Amino acid sequence: MATILDGKALAQKIKEELRDEIERLEEAVGRRPGLAVVLVGDDPASKIYVKNKERTCEELGIKSVGIRKPSSITQEELESIIDDLNGRDDIDGILVQLPIPEHLDSQKIINLISPLKDVDGFHPVNMGKVVLGLFDEGLMPCTPYGVIKIFEAYGIELQGKNAVMVGHSNIVGKPLANMMVNLNATVSVCHVYTRDLKSYTKEADILCVATGVPHLIKEDMVKEGAVVIDIGISRVNGKIVGDVDFEKVKGKVSAITPVPGGVGPMTIAMLMYNTVKAFKRREG
Ligand code: GUN
């Protein structure tokens, strides 16, 4: 029987620890951590993600500042919002919910966010720290960091293992692959241009999948006893599904994350963790 890696429960535990820590910090410092969430346009999925982030801030005692702008906003206007947030003493974390409309240059916006307040961990300075393995020094991207926390919580050892990352996005695939390299796994990165995906996935002791293709990974594509981390989330006929055919694959592997309730809740928990970390660094 596969171990179901319960990201929801782990996220809950991390959030409870953070809530206590925030209470202590507020007493010591005289203010709460502050997170600014910028939402441009009205993408329905983004709206739900942002609402979840703001609700979690409230639960934990983090001050949340929501900034909503229409998709007609100009690059200059958005840049000036970031400038303003960079300069605010009450704001420790800045997050621009992605994707933003096409006429805006998202990388340029990310580059403008102070690396000290970049709680998404998307700024090149923080990405550089991921590559260098400076886990404690920078702000690590939330979803990949959440996966590493799952490995730690369940005692899943990476050293010497064959790890396969399917998906090479800036948000998940590239940082997670680098984190696994830093834990001394032998890492292959596959993506939409990879020929014969199955020949890689079948060799994986640790298989991480972040493609957004529902049920891309079938039973015959995984190695017996593997650990499978599903970072995909799609809606098919009204049902939330991952990138892995969970029901079939779970009979063959040693551990697997469910969707929902696996990696997803960890992303928000790590965002809160990064906000508290940014606060502590700014307060010295
Ligand atoms: N869109 C999808 N995932 C993320 C994330 O982790 N952070 C931000 N800012 N936008 C996203």
Residues whose N, C-alpha, C, O or C-beta is under 5 A from the ligand:
A	BS01	GUN	L95 V96 Q97 L98 P99 D120
